[in-house]
Amino acid sequence: MNCEEATKLLDGYLDGELDPITSQQIEQHLRDCRT
């Protein structure tokens, strides 16, 4: 997942609306992203 994808999905993530796999991908991106 890149920053653009994560940004688009962030509201849904924060609201708990995403499936577990997508949520995990966002969490991994937030941990690993350097920007």
N, C-alpha and C positions, 0 to 999 in steps of 0.2 A: 504494500500500500504506500502511496506517495502522499505528500502534504496536501495536494489538491483534493484527492479522494477523502482523506481523513477530515479535512475542513468541511466538506459537503455533508459528511455523516455525523459530525460532532454533536449537533443538537439532538439527533435521534439517540446517540450514545448516552448523552447526559440524561435524557428522559427515560432511558431504559427500554427503548422501542426496538432495538436491533437484535438480531439473532446472536446467539453466543459466539459463533465463529467470527462474525464481523466485529463484534465487540472486542474479541481477543486480538484481532488484527489491528484495531485502532490502538489498543493498549500497548501492543508491541511497537507500533510506529511511534507512539508518544515516548516510550522508553528509549528507543534507538535513534530517533531523529536528531540531527545536529543543528537544524535550522530553527 
